[in-house]
């Protein structure tokens, strides 16, 4: 039995990081980019203005820019690691290969918080736009008791539960079908945002920017911290590592393309919204973009178009974040860190069906009873810590394995990773103390689970029984514990077919 210190420091060799259960490689560059855009543009712009503008005022535009710059620096780091370690698991897998098992589990806690809470948050935002759409089209809305969390005077947020259930059913059907639906939704949401921008600019009033930064730099950074949760979509691209075609090339490109599209749309949309409506009217505004257009034109139909687009848009965000959560759990389960139920793949759909159902149930409970403002901040800190680890991981991997084949290399190294680290830490320090404390408690609980379960069930523990004394593990072959047989297949046939899929043959 290895010591606790050895268990915490042992690393999974990059050559073996994808061994175990396999998923089907079916997602190309365009669809990967749409996963990034689909997971990012949604609640972050359709709803979060009503939370961030009261914190930063019209200077929320700079909050978007700051959040985008920090996300951009980190996106370059993500692109390098995604091209070097192209597997499911995102930051968890990167940390396991660069910093060791203990750090990987801490990062896993961040990711589970990030994705689980984010899925709940965007589902709550979806509920608001569904009510707006129902009111515009049919003249009625769901009662508060069925569309709000208990803290907001309701009993249960039923639409939020429904959207999570629908997304889970789509993911269970298959990844290929899910990305096709997501591609369509992303095209719709971009069209709707462009429509909003065009109409909102007709109501432009420069006086709305007179008191540009009423809360100073602290307000701008506070707004960036709230907004940052919406950049989770960039991380979601890397969770598709096991299902991406030509992953070393396509993952880095998809992350960069998605970032450029998102930042441009975010900043221009925020500028148009603030030009059309005074900053003091954003606070607690439900379905904000729809309301802005209705006020600008004095008629309801443009708001109805935006509300319909938001319903589609936020559905796609929920789909992507739920997808990301299930793939991270898949990777952790494949490594033995959490129960095997999360890496059991259905041989017909090639998806982790049971894990998807479990995740959907847990996230539905969060969405049903917790208000969105707290959910947004909790997602932000999880995202920031994950981004921080990615930036550190680039530096470590460059030093440890300089000759490793990389599909993309961060320019201006090490300046960009260092700036990314500084930016993430800076925004974290601006979050509310309760957010940081809840995050620390959650991480401690998850590490306690690792102490009692993960460290002894780890595949590295069971397969090697130790390490080489430097934190790495002996390079002995794995035997996959999960195979996907076809009728008449032997276990060797299934493994050979999985290897052919991995190689793209």
N, C-alpha and C positions, 0 to 999 in steps of 0.2 A: 504494500500500500504506500503510495506516495504521500509526502507531507503536505499540509495545507498550503504552505508557501509555494511548493512546486505545482500544486493544482491550480493556484491562482495565476501563476506566471506561465504555465505551459501554453504554447501556441499551436494552432492547427496549420501545418504546412500548406502553402498556397496550392501546391500540386495536388493536394487531397481535400481542398476545402469544399468541393462540390460532391464528394463521394457520399453514397447513400441513396435514398429515394430520389427518383427523377421526375421532372415535369416535361411536358412537350414543348419544344422550341417552335413557336408559331407566331411570334410577334416581330414585325419588321420595324424599320426606322420611323416611318410615318406614324404608325400606331404607338410606338414608344414615345414619340414627341407629343402625341395627343394625350397620352397618359399623364405626362408632365403638365401640359396645359389644362387638361381636364381636372386634375387633382389640385390645381392652384387657383384657377379662375372660377370663383363660385361664391361661397359665403364671404370670402375675403374682400370682394368688391361689392357684391349685391347686398351685404348686410353690415359689414364691419365699419363702414363710414359712420353709422349712427352711434358706434361705441368709441371710435378713435377721434372723431372731430371734436366732441366735447372735451377731450383730453388735450389736444394740440391746437385747436382752432383751425383757421385756414392753412396754417403751417403744416397741417397733416400731409400736404403734398410732399414736404421734405421728409416726413415720417415714412412715406412710401418710398422715396428715393433712398433714404438711409437703409431701410429694411431690404430694398432691392440690391443695393451695393454690397451689403454684408452677405446676402443670399448669393449674389453673383460671384463674390470671391470664393465662397464655399462651394458653389456649383462647379467652379473650375477644379477644386480639390476632389469633389465627387466624381467628376469626369475622369480624372486620372485613376482613382481607385476603382471605379466601375470598369475601366478598360484593363485594369491589372488583375482584379478579382471579380470576374463577371458571373456572380452567382446570386441566388435569392438571399435575403437576409439583410441587405443594405448595410448600415453602419455596424450592426452586430457582427456580420461576417468579416468586415474589414478590421474591426477591433480584435476579433479572435485570431486573425492572421498576423497582426502587427503588435498588439499589446498584451495578449494573454487572455486566459479564460475568465479570470475575475473581472477584468475590465469589460470583456464582452458581455458578461451577465449584467453589469451595471448599465451598459449601453442598451442591452435588451430591455431593461426596465424602462429606460427613457423612450424607446421606440414603442413599446406597448402602451405607455401613457400617451405618447404623441399621437399614435394612430387611433387608439381606442377612443380617446377624448375628442380628437378631431372629427371622427366619424359622427359622434354624438352631437358635436357642435354644429356641423353643417346640416345634420338632420333637423335640428331645432330651427335653423334659419330657413330650411325648406318649408317647414310648417307655416311660418309667417307668410311666405309668398303664396302658398296654397290658399290660405284664407283670403288674401288680397284678390287672387284670381277668381275664387268662388263668389266673392262679393261683387266684383265687376261684371262677371258673366251672368250670375243667377240672382243677385241681390240678397244673398245670405252668406253667413260665415259660420264656421264651427264655434260652439260656445267656448268660453274661456276655460271651463272645466275640462274640456277635451283637447285643448290646443296650447295649454301652458303648464309649466312645472308648478309643483305645490308652492314654491317660494314666490311665484308670480300670481298666486290666487287660483290656480287650476288644480286638477286632480292628476291628470296624465296628459302628456303631449302625444296624442294618438297618431297624427300624421307623421311625426318623427319615427315612431315605431314602424309604421307601414312602409316608409321609404327604405328603411334598413332591411326589412323582410324581403322587399322586392329585389333589392340589390343582391342579397344573399342568394335568392333563387336563381338570379342570372349568373352569378359566379359559380354556383353548383353545376349549372348546365355546361359550362366550359369557358376557358380563357379566350379562345378565338371568338366565340359569340359575344363575350363581354366587351372585347376591344372594338369590335365592329359597332356595337351600340354606342360605346363611348365616343368613337370617331364622329358619328353622326351628331351626337349631343354637343360635342365641342364646336363643330362647325355652326350649329344653331346658336350657341351661346356667344360666340365671337360676332356673329351677325347681329344679335340683339344688342350687344354692347356698342357696336358701331352705330346702330340705330339710336340708342340713347345719347351717345356723344353728339350726333348730328342734331338731334332735337334740342338737347340741353343747351347747346351753344347759341341757339336762337333766343334764349332767355338770359344771355350773358349780362351781368351787372358787375362792373369793376369795383363798385363800392363795397361789395361783399369781402373784398380783400384789404379793406382799409386798416382794420386792426389785425394784421396778418399773424402775429405770434403772441397772443395774449398771455400764454403760460410759459413763454421763454423756451430755452433749450431743454429744460426738464420735461416740458409738455411734449416737445417734438420726439424726444427719445422714448417717453412713455407711450406715445402713439405708435412708434416703430415696434415696440415690444408687443403691443396688442395685435398689430397688423402681421407680425412675423409668422403667426401660426398658419397663415394662408399659403406660405411658401413650402408647405409640406409636400406639395406635388412634385417638387424637384427630387426629393428623397424617394418618392413613390416610383420614379423611373428605375432606380437602382434595385428596388425589390423585385423587378421583373427579370433579374439576371439569369435565372434558370430557364426562362421561357423566351428569351430574346434570340433572334437570328443574328449570327455574326456579332455576338455580344461585345467583343473587344472594340469593334469599330462603332457599332450603332448606339450603345449605351452612352458614351461620352457625347456624341453628336446630338442625341435626343435631349440630353440635359441642357446643353448650351442653347439649342434652338428654342426649347420651351422657355428658358429664362428670358431670352430676348423678347419673345412674343408677350410674355406675362408682364414684364416691367413696362413695356410701351403701353399696353392696354390699361394697366393700373393707374399710371400717372395721368394719362389723358382723361380717363373716366373721372378720377378725383377732381381734376381741374375743371371739367365741364360741370360736375355736380355742384362744386362750390361757387362757380360763376352763376349758376341758376338759382341757388338757394342760400340764404344767410346761414352762417355757421351755427348760430344759436338755435336754429330750428332742427338740427340733426339729432339732438339728444332724444333717446327713446323712441325714435321714429321707426315704426314698423314698415317693412317692405319699402325702404327709403327711396330707391331709384324710381319705382313706380309712382310714388307720391310726388317726387320732384317733377316728373313729366306732366302729371295731372295739374299741378300748380302752374307750370309754365304755359300750358296751352288751354287750361280751363275745361278740358274734356277728358274723359276717362279712357278712351281707346288706346292712346300711346302707353299709358300706364298698364293697361291690360296686356299689351304686347310684351312689355318688359317683365311683367309678372309671370307670363307664360314662359318667356325665355329663362327667367330665374328658376322656375320649377324644373325645367329641363337641365339647366346648368348645374344646380345644386344636387340634382339626382346623380349627375356624372361625377361630382366630387365625392359624394357618399360612396359611389361604386368604386372609385379609385382608392380611397382611403381604407375601405373595408377589404379590398383586394390586397393592399399593402400589408395590413395587419395579419391576414391569413398567411401570407408568404413569409413574413418574419417569423411567425410561430412555426411554420413548416421547417424553416432552416434551423431554428433552435431545437425543435423536436428531433430532427434528423441527426443532430449532434448529441442527443441524449440529455439535453439540459432541462427539458420539460417533458411531460408524458407523451408517449408515442402516438396517441390519438391524433395529434395535430399534424403528423407527417404521413398518416395513412392515406394513400391515394386511391381513388376509385378507378378501377382498370378500364371502365368505359369512357368516363368523362376526362380522365387524367387530371383531376382536381382533388384537393383535400376536403372532401365533402363534410366529414364529421367536424373537423376543425372550423370550417366556415359556419356551420350551424351554431357551435358553441360561442364563437365570437359574436355572431349576430344577436344571440340572446343577451349576452352581457352588455353589449353596446346599446341595445334597445332599452335596457333598464336605465342606463345613464341618460340617454336622450329623453326618456319619459319623465324624469323627475328633477334634472339639474338645469338651471338657467344658462343661457349661452355665454354671458360675459365671463363667468368663472371658467367655463369650459375653454374659451378662447385663450385665456391666460395660461391655463395648465398645458394646453397644446404648445404654446409658444416656448415655454421653458424646456419641454421635452425636445422640441425641434432644435432649439439653440444648443443644447448639450450634445445632441447627435451631430450637429454641424461642427461643433468644437472638436469632437473626437475625430471626425473625418479629416479636418485640417491638420491635427497632430499626427494622424495616421500616415498622411502623405509624407511628412518629414521623416518619420521613423522608417517607412518602407524605402524611401530614397537612400537612406544611410545603410539599411540592413541588406537590401537586395538591389543594388544599383543597376545590375544587368538584367533585371526582370523585364520581360516583354510588356510594353505598355501601349495601349491603343491611343492614348493621349497623354501629354505631359504638361503640367501647369507651367505657364510662362512666368518669367521673372521670379523663379524659385530662388530662395525661400521667402521672398517678400510677400507674395500673395497669401500663402498659408499663414504667415505670422499676422498679417493684417486681418485675415479672417478670424483668427483666434482672438485678437484684441477686440474686434467688432462684436463677436458673440458674447464675450465676457462683459463688455460695456453695456449691451442691451439687457443681459441677465440682471445686472446690478440695479436696473431701473424698475424691475418688476416688484409687485407688492410683496412684503415679507411673508404673508400667509401663503402666497403661491409658492415661494421658495421652500417654506417649511413643509407644505403638503408634498412637494416633489421629493424632498429629502426623506420624509417618512416613507413614501412609497418605495423609493430606491432601497432603503434599509430593509423593508419587508421583503422585497424581491431577493436581496442578497441573503437574507435569512433562509428563504426557500432554497437558494443555491447551496447553502451550507448543509442543509438536511437532505436535499435531493440531488441537485444538479451535479455536484462535485463527485458523487459516487456513481451516478448513472451516466456520466459523460462517456462518450465513445472513446475518447482518448484514454480515460481511466481503464475501461474494460478491454480495449484492444492492446494497449502498450504497457499499462501498469506503471508508468513512470515517464521520465524525460531524460534528456541527455546532459542535464546539469546546467544548461544555459537558458532554460525556459522553453526550448523547442522540444519536439517529441521525435523519437526515432522514426525513420521513414519506413514503416512496415505497412504492408498492404491492408486495406480495409476489405471486409466482405459486406456487401450491401445487405441490410436487414430487411429491406422492402423491395420486392420485385413486382412487376406488373405483367402477369402472364396472359398470353392468349391461349385459346384452346389448343391443347397438344404441346404447348411449350414446356421445355425443361427450364430449370432456374438459369442455366448457362445461356439458353436462348434469350431469355428475358434480359439478362445483363448485357448480352451482345447487342440486342436491339436498342437498349438504353444508351450504350456507348456510341452507336451509329447516330442516334438522334442528337447526342451531345456534339458530335463532330460535324453535324449538318449533312450527313450522307443520306 
